[in-house]
Amino acid sequence: MTTTLALSYGSPDELISGLNALFSGSATTINEALAIASTNSLQVNLIQPFRERFAFNLVQGGTSLQTFYGSSEELIADANTRFTGSATTINGAVALFAAHDLYITQLHPYPSPRDYFGGNFAYFMSASGDQAALTPFSTNKDAVQLATEAALPAGTYSNGVNNDGLGATFTVTATGTLTVDGVLTTKGMRILAKNQVSGLQDGIYVVTTAGASGVSAVLTRTEDMNNSSQFVGSTVYVVAGTVNTGGVFSCTNTAAPTVGTTAITFASLALATPTLDAVPTAVGPVNLGGETIIDLANPTTLTGGANAQFVQAGKWAWAADTGSANAYATAPVPAVTAYDAGLMVTFKVGHLNTGPSTIAVSGLATKAIQKTGGTALAGGEMVAGDTVLLIFDGTAFQLIGNASA
């Protein structure tokens, strides 16, 4: 019969160093470490990889108090914070919990969790080894059915068996039904308490005992908000209620609170109502960046913007030749403000060129006109009366499609 002596968590390096320390070995690989263990009649079974993020159940007296999600570092820090410990390993953290009658169940991770949540995931575990659905790791909480609009009726708050928020309850003093934000509560409802006179009582609760004749309502802190690490930055959506229905509330604490000691505060995340800078009318200019794009009220105007006729006429790229032979000039509307590669200019030549030529567009610096291939004009390529197309290549204008060229 094989007897399990210990269940440890760690990296391959930690396994190697642990077996070296146990048997005064000098292994540098997992195989060498396993050989050392085998020599000493110890079998190491590598069952499942320990993922970057994980979940564990805190169990006390057979009752699951909390399912915790996080990294190994967060687990260690949580144990040290709860019990003023100095653990540096997962095993040390597990021992701290066990010393306070809190036990952690770590079972097999769900196959290929990265296929579902890209590496940030959590899984539920039970003592029977069953596995439940994966849950994404997020500061957004599951929605609550209701949120308080005023303090709950007078009652007694208990901070849990270990006075740390786990299993914390609020018991209403009076018996009878409990109404929150105009809605009668029932067992299993998630409630956001955000208006308590004693702010340390605020947080998300679940109705564990519904109020009835002769019975006081009992609310218990939920598993996703009964630990100091679960408050800062968390948000929750409210499903129903007279006042808070459809609301979203965020915890405004900037540092992890001590549950049962620190006041917890929540604020509404109001959605801004979009507004228009101006309401367009059926006619008149429509602007973009200060330039009129289309002027329906004045469809024949070719200045100050553009309209369908303007586009059809090609006014952006065409204008008359206002220069002279070999020194051409043109001024399209609207004016060209810079020479960008790909700029196209079409104009009707007013003068025959007799040699190398240039053009100035919209008063900008002159640029050479070249044949395709970058050769300077020789003379006779640009004939008076011809319409020519010039395309700027980033350095000069190339003469395109002129038979004389």
SEVEX-680699 format. One record per residue (C-alpha): residue number from 1; residue in one letter; x, y, z. Coordinates in Angstrom, 1 decimal. Layout:
% residues N
R   nr  rest       u       v       w
R  NUM     A       X       Y       Z
...
//
This chain:
% residues 405
R   nr  rest       u       v       w
R    1     M     0.0     0.0     0.0
R    2     T     1.2     3.5    -0.9
R    3     T     0.7     6.1     1.8
R    4     T     0.6     9.8     1.0
R    5     L     2.9    11.7     3.3
R    6     A     2.4    15.3     2.1
R    7     L     0.8    17.4    -0.5
R    8     S     3.0    20.3    -1.5
R    9     Y     2.7    23.1    -4.0
R   10     G     5.5    24.8    -5.8
R   11     S     7.6    25.3    -8.9
R   12     P    10.1    22.7   -10.3
R   13     D    12.9    24.6    -8.8
R   14     E    11.2    24.4    -5.4
R   15     L    10.8    20.6    -5.8
R   16     I    14.4    20.2    -6.6
R   17     S    15.7    22.3    -3.8
R   18     G    13.3    20.7    -1.3
R   19     L    14.4    17.2    -2.1
R   20     N    18.1    18.3    -2.1
R   21     A    17.5    19.8     1.4
R   22     L    15.7    16.7     2.6
R   23     F    18.4    14.2     1.5
R   24     S    21.5    16.4     1.2
R   25     G    21.4    16.0    -2.5
R   26     S    22.8    18.0    -5.4
R   27     A    20.2    17.5    -8.1
R   28     T    19.8    20.2   -10.8
R   29     T    17.0    18.7   -12.8
R   30     I    13.6    17.2   -11.8
R   31     N    14.7    13.7   -13.0
R   32     E    17.8    13.9   -10.8
R   33     A    15.6    15.0    -7.8
R   34     L    13.1    12.2    -8.4
R   35     A    16.0     9.7    -8.5
R   36     I    17.2    11.0    -5.1
R   37     A    13.7    10.5    -3.7
R   38     S    13.4     7.0    -5.2
R   39     T    16.8     6.0    -3.7
R   40     N    15.3     6.9    -0.3
R   41     S    12.1     4.9    -0.9
R   42     L    10.1     8.1    -1.5
R   43     Q     7.8     8.3    -4.5
R   44     V     6.8    11.8    -5.9
R   45     N     3.6    11.9    -7.9
R   46     L     3.2    15.0   -10.1
R   47     I    -0.5    15.2   -10.5
R   48     Q    -1.5    18.6   -12.0
R   49     P     0.2    21.8   -12.8
R   50     F    -0.4    24.5   -10.2
R   51     R    -1.8    27.4   -12.3
R   52     E    -0.9    31.1   -12.0
R   53     R    -4.4    31.9   -10.6
R   54     F    -6.4    29.5    -8.6
R   55     A    -9.2    29.0    -6.2
R   56     F    -9.5    27.4    -2.8
R   57     N   -12.3    26.7    -0.3
R   58     L   -11.9    27.7     3.4
R   59     V   -13.7    25.0     5.4
R   60     Q   -14.5    25.2     9.1
R   61     G   -16.4    22.4    10.9
R   62     G   -17.4    20.9     7.6
R   63     T   -18.9    24.2     6.3
R   64     S   -17.5    26.1     3.4
R   65     L   -17.0    29.7     4.4
R   66     Q   -15.4    31.2     1.4
R   67     T   -14.1    30.4    -2.1
R   68     F   -11.0    32.6    -2.6
R   69     Y    -9.5    33.5    -6.0
R   70     G    -6.0    34.7    -6.6
R   71     S    -2.3    33.9    -7.0
R   72     S    -0.1    32.0    -4.6
R   73     E     1.4    35.3    -3.4
R   74     E    -2.1    36.6    -2.6
R   75     L    -2.9    33.4    -0.7
R   76     I     0.3    33.8     1.4
R   77     A    -0.3    37.5     2.0
R   78     D    -4.0    36.8     3.0
R   79     A    -2.9    34.2     5.6
R   80     N    -0.2    36.5     7.0
R   81     T    -2.7    39.4     7.3
R   82     R    -5.4    37.3     9.0
R   83     F    -3.2    35.7    11.5
R   84     T    -0.3    38.1    11.8
R   85     G     1.9    35.4    10.3
R   86     S     5.2    35.3     8.4
R   87     A     4.6    32.6     5.9
R   88     T     6.7    32.7     2.7
R   89     T     5.4    29.6     1.0
R   90     I     2.0    28.1     0.2
R   91     N     2.6    25.3     2.6
R   92     G     3.3    27.8     5.4
R   93     A     0.1    29.7     4.6
R   94     V    -1.9    26.4     4.7
R   95     A    -0.4    25.7     8.1
R   96     L    -1.5    29.1     9.4
R   97     F    -5.0    28.5     8.3
R   98     A    -5.0    25.0     9.8
R   99     A    -3.8    26.4    13.2
R  100     H    -7.0    28.4    13.3
R  101     D    -9.3    25.4    12.4
R  102     L    -9.5    26.6     8.8
R  103     Y    -8.8    24.0     6.1
R  104     I    -8.0    24.5     2.4
R  105     T    -9.2    22.0    -0.2
R  106     Q    -7.0    22.1    -3.4
R  107     L    -8.1    19.8    -6.1
R  108     H    -7.4    19.4    -9.9
R  109     P    -7.7    22.4   -12.1
R  110     Y   -10.2    22.4   -14.9
R  111     P    -8.7    21.1   -18.2
R  112     S    -7.3    23.8   -20.4
R  113     P    -8.7    26.8   -18.5
R  114     R    -6.7    29.2   -20.6
R  115     D    -8.9    28.2   -23.6
R  116     Y   -11.7    29.9   -21.7
R  117     F   -10.3    32.9   -19.8
R  118     G    -6.9    33.6   -21.3
R  119     G    -5.0    32.5   -18.2
R  120     N    -7.0    34.5   -15.5
R  121     F    -9.5    32.0   -14.1
R  122     A   -10.8    30.4   -11.0
R  123     Y   -12.3    27.0   -10.4
R  124     F   -14.5    25.6    -7.5
R  125     M   -13.5    22.6    -5.5
R  126     S   -15.3    20.2    -3.2
R  127     A   -14.2    17.5    -0.8
R  128     S   -15.8    14.9    -3.1
R  129     G   -13.5    15.9    -6.0
R  130     D   -16.3    17.3    -8.1
R  131     Q   -15.5    20.3   -10.2
R  132     A   -17.9    23.2   -11.0
R  133     A   -17.9    25.8   -13.7
R  134     L   -15.0    28.1   -14.3
R  135     T   -15.4    31.7   -13.1
R  136     P   -13.5    34.7   -14.6
R  137     F   -11.2    36.5   -12.2
R  138     S   -12.6    40.1   -12.0
R  139     T   -13.3    42.9    -9.5
R  140     N   -16.8    43.2   -10.9
R  141     K   -19.2    41.4    -8.6
R  142     D   -22.2    39.3    -9.5
R  143     A   -25.3    41.5    -9.7
R  144     V   -27.4    42.1    -6.5
R  145     Q   -31.2    42.0    -6.6
R  146     L   -31.5    45.0    -4.3
R  147     A   -29.4    47.9    -2.8
R  148     T   -30.4    49.8     0.3
R  149     E   -31.6    53.4    -0.1
R  150     A   -31.5    53.9     3.7
R  151     A   -30.0    52.0     6.7
R  152     L   -31.4    48.6     7.4
R  153     P   -33.7    48.2    10.4
R  154     A   -32.0    48.1    13.8
R  155     G   -30.1    44.9    14.2
R  156     T   -27.0    43.1    15.5
R  157     Y   -23.8    42.7    13.5
R  158     S   -21.4    39.7    14.1
R  159     N   -18.1    39.7    12.3
R  160     G   -17.8    35.9    12.0
R  161     V   -16.3    33.1    14.1
R  162     N   -12.8    34.4    13.8
R  163     N   -13.8    38.1    13.8
R  164     D   -12.4    38.5    10.2
R  165     G   -15.6    38.8     8.1
R  166     L   -15.9    35.2     7.1
R  167     G   -19.4    34.2     7.9
R  168     A   -20.2    37.7     9.2
R  169     T   -24.0    38.3     9.8
R  170     F   -26.5    41.1    10.3
R  171     T   -29.6    40.0    12.2
R  172     V   -32.6    42.3    12.3
R  173     T   -33.8    42.8    15.8
R  174     A   -37.5    42.9    15.0
R  175     T   -39.3    39.9    13.6
R  176     G   -41.3    39.9    10.4
R  177     T   -40.6    40.4     6.7
R  178     L   -37.7    42.7     5.6
R  179     T   -38.3    45.2     2.8
R  180     V   -35.3    46.8     1.0
R  181     D   -35.9    49.6    -1.5
R  182     G   -39.6    48.9    -1.7
R  183     V   -39.2    45.2    -2.4
R  184     L   -39.9    42.3    -0.1
R  185     T   -36.8    40.2     0.4
R  186     T   -36.7    36.4     0.2
R  187     K   -34.1    33.8     1.0
R  188     G   -31.1    33.7    -1.4
R  189     M   -31.4    37.4    -2.5
R  190     R   -28.1    39.3    -2.8
R  191     I   -28.4    42.7    -1.1
R  192     L   -25.9    45.6    -1.2
R  193     A   -26.0    47.4     2.1
R  194     K   -24.5    50.8     1.6
R  195     N   -26.3    53.1     4.0
R  196     Q   -25.6    51.6     7.4
R  197     V   -25.1    54.1    10.3
R  198     S   -22.0    52.0    11.2
R  199     G   -20.1    52.0     7.9
R  200     L   -18.1    48.9     8.9
R  201     Q   -21.3    46.9     8.3
R  202     D   -21.7    47.9     4.6
R  203     G   -21.0    45.4     1.9
R  204     I   -22.8    42.7    -0.1
R  205     Y   -24.9    40.2     1.8
R  206     V   -27.2    37.3     1.0
R  207     V   -30.5    36.7     2.8
R  208     T   -29.8    33.4     4.6
R  209     T   -33.0    33.6     6.8
R  210     A   -36.0    35.4     5.4
R  211     G   -38.0    37.4     7.9
R  212     A   -41.4    36.1     8.8
R  213     S   -43.9    36.2    11.6
R  214     G   -41.9    35.5    14.7
R  215     V   -38.6    35.2    12.7
R  216     S   -35.9    37.8    12.3
R  217     A   -34.3    38.3     8.9
R  218     V   -30.6    37.3     8.8
R  219     L   -28.1    38.6     6.2
R  220     T   -24.7    37.0     5.7
R  221     R   -21.7    38.5     4.0
R  222     T   -21.3    36.9     0.6
R  223     E   -18.2    34.9    -0.4
R  224     D   -17.2    37.5    -3.0
R  225     M   -17.1    40.3    -0.4
R  226     N   -16.1    39.0     3.1
R  227     N   -12.4    39.4     2.7
R  228     S   -10.3    42.6     2.9
R  229     S    -8.9    42.0    -0.6
R  230     Q   -12.3    41.9    -2.2
R  231     F   -13.5    45.5    -1.8
R  232     V   -11.2    48.1    -3.4
R  233     G   -12.2    48.8    -7.0
R  234     S   -15.2    46.4    -7.0
R  235     T   -18.4    47.3    -8.8
R  236     V   -21.9    45.8    -8.7
R  237     Y   -25.0    46.2   -10.7
R  238     V   -28.5    46.4    -9.1
R  239     V   -31.3    44.5   -10.8
R  240     A   -34.4    45.8    -9.0
R  241     G   -35.8    48.2    -6.5
R  242     T   -37.8    51.4    -6.4
R  243     V   -34.8    53.8    -6.3
R  244     N   -31.7    51.9    -7.2
R  245     T   -32.9    49.6   -10.0
R  246     G   -30.4    49.7   -12.9
R  247     G   -27.8    51.4   -10.8
R  248     V   -24.1    50.6   -10.6
R  249     F   -22.2    51.1    -7.4
R  250     S   -18.5    51.1    -6.8
R  251     C   -16.5    50.7    -3.5
R  252     T   -14.6    53.9    -3.0
R  253     N   -12.2    52.7    -0.4
R  254     T    -8.7    53.2    -1.7
R  255     A    -7.0    50.8     0.7
R  256     A    -8.0    47.3     1.7
R  257     P   -10.3    47.6     4.7
R  258     T   -10.2    45.5     7.8
R  259     V   -13.6    43.8     7.7
R  260     G   -15.6    44.6    10.8
R  261     T   -13.4    47.6    11.7
R  262     T   -13.0    49.9     8.7
R  263     A   -16.0    51.8     7.3
R  264     I   -16.9    50.6     3.8
R  265     T   -18.2    53.2     1.3
R  266     F   -20.0    53.0    -2.0
R  267     A   -20.7    55.6    -4.6
R  268     S   -23.1    55.5    -7.6
R  269     L   -21.4    55.3   -11.0
R  270     A   -23.7    57.7   -12.9
R  271     L   -23.6    57.3   -16.6
R  272     A   -23.1    60.6   -18.4
R  273     T   -25.8    61.7   -20.8
R  274     P   -24.3    62.5   -24.2
R  275     T   -24.9    65.9   -25.6
R  276     L   -24.5    67.3   -29.1
R  277     D   -22.4    70.4   -29.7
R  278     A   -25.0    71.5   -32.2
R  279     V   -28.2    70.1   -33.6
R  280     P   -28.0    70.0   -37.4
R  281     T   -30.9    71.4   -39.4
R  282     A   -32.5    70.2   -42.6
R  283     V   -30.6    72.8   -44.6
R  284     G   -27.4    74.8   -44.2
R  285     P   -23.8    73.9   -44.0
R  286     V   -22.6    70.7   -42.3
R  287     N   -19.1    71.2   -40.8
R  288     L   -16.2    68.9   -40.0
R  289     G   -13.2    70.4   -38.3
R  290     G   -14.2    73.9   -39.2
R  291     E   -14.5    73.1   -42.9
R  292     T   -17.8    73.1   -44.6
R  293     I   -18.3    69.7   -46.2
R  294     I   -21.6    70.2   -47.9
R  295     D   -23.9    73.3   -48.1
R  296     L   -27.4    72.1   -48.9
R  297     A   -28.8    75.6   -48.6
R  298     N   -26.4    77.0   -51.3
R  299     P   -25.6    74.1   -53.6
R  300     T   -23.9    76.3   -56.3
R  301     T   -21.5    78.0   -53.9
R  302     L   -17.9    76.8   -54.6
R  303     T   -16.2    78.8   -51.8
R  304     G   -16.0    78.2   -48.1
R  305     G   -16.5    74.4   -48.6
R  306     A   -17.9    71.8   -50.9
R  307     N   -21.1    70.5   -52.3
R  308     A   -22.2    67.8   -54.7
R  309     Q   -21.7    70.1   -57.7
R  310     F   -18.3    71.2   -56.3
R  311     V   -17.1    67.6   -56.1
R  312     Q   -18.5    66.7   -59.5
R  313     A   -16.7    69.7   -61.0
R  314     G   -13.3    68.5   -59.6
R  315     K   -12.6    71.9   -58.1
R  316     W   -10.4    70.3   -55.4
R  317     A    -7.8    69.3   -58.0
R  318     W    -8.4    71.7   -61.0
R  319     A    -7.6    75.3   -61.6
R  320     A    -6.4    77.6   -64.4
R  321     D    -2.7    78.2   -65.2
R  322     T    -1.8    81.6   -63.9
R  323     G     2.0    81.3   -64.4
R  324     S     4.2    81.6   -67.4
R  325     A     6.2    79.4   -69.8
R  326     N     8.4    77.0   -67.7
R  327     A     7.2    78.6   -64.5
R  328     Y     3.6    77.4   -64.1
R  329     A     1.3    78.3   -61.2
R  330     T    -2.2    77.2   -60.2
R  331     A    -4.6    77.9   -57.3
R  332     P    -7.2    75.1   -56.7
R  333     V   -10.1    75.7   -54.2
R  334     P    -9.8    75.1   -51.3
R  335     A    -6.1    76.1   -51.2
R  336     V    -3.4    73.4   -50.9
R  337     T    -1.6    74.0   -47.6
R  338     A     1.3    71.5   -48.0
R  339     Y     2.8    69.2   -50.6
R  340     D     1.9    65.7   -49.6
R  341     A     2.9    62.7   -51.7
R  342     G     0.0    61.7   -53.9
R  343     L    -1.3    65.3   -54.3
R  344     M    -2.9    65.5   -57.8
R  345     V    -3.2    68.8   -59.7
R  346     T    -5.0    69.1   -63.1
R  347     F    -4.8    72.3   -65.1
R  348     K    -5.1    73.6   -68.7
R  349     V    -1.6    74.7   -69.9
R  350     G    -1.4    78.4   -70.9
R  351     H     2.1    78.4   -72.2
R  352     L     4.3    76.0   -74.2
R  353     N     7.3    74.9   -72.2
R  354     T    10.7    75.3   -73.8
R  355     G    12.9    73.4   -71.2
R  356     P    12.9    72.3   -67.6
R  357     S     9.8    73.6   -65.8
R  358     T     8.4    74.2   -62.3
R  359     I     5.0    74.7   -60.8
R  360     A     3.8    76.5   -57.6
R  361     V     0.5    75.4   -56.2
R  362     S    -1.5    77.8   -54.0
R  363     G     1.4    80.0   -53.6
R  364     L     3.6    77.3   -52.1
R  365     A     7.3    76.9   -53.0
R  366     T     8.0    75.9   -56.6
R  367     K     8.5    72.2   -57.4
R  368     A    10.1    70.7   -60.5
R  369     I     7.9    69.1   -63.2
R  370     Q     9.4    65.8   -64.4
R  371     K     8.6    63.1   -66.8
R  372     T     7.7    59.7   -65.3
R  373     G    11.0    58.2   -64.2
R  374     G    12.3    61.4   -62.8
R  375     T    13.7    63.0   -66.0
R  376     A    13.6    66.8   -66.3
R  377     L    11.4    68.2   -69.1
R  378     A    13.4    69.1   -72.3
R  379     G    10.8    71.4   -74.0
R  380     G     7.6    70.9   -75.9
R  381     E     6.1    68.4   -73.4
R  382     M     3.4    70.9   -72.1
R  383     V     1.5    72.5   -75.0
R  384     A    -0.7    75.5   -74.6
R  385     G    -4.4    74.4   -74.6
R  386     D    -3.6    70.9   -73.3
R  387     T    -5.0    69.6   -70.0
R  388     V    -2.3    67.9   -68.0
R  389     L    -2.3    65.9   -64.8
R  390     L     0.6    66.3   -62.3
R  391     I     1.1    63.9   -59.3
R  392     F     3.5    64.9   -56.5
R  393     D     5.9    62.0   -55.6
R  394     G     7.2    63.6   -52.4
R  395     T    10.0    65.5   -54.2
R  396     A     8.7    66.7   -57.6
R  397     F     5.6    66.6   -59.7
R  398     Q     5.4    63.9   -62.4
R  399     L     3.7    64.7   -65.7
R  400     I     1.2    61.9   -66.3
R  401     G    -0.5    60.9   -69.6
R  402     N     0.4    63.8   -71.9
R  403     A     1.1    62.6   -75.4
R  404     S     3.8    65.2   -76.0
R  405     A     5.7    63.9   -73.0
//
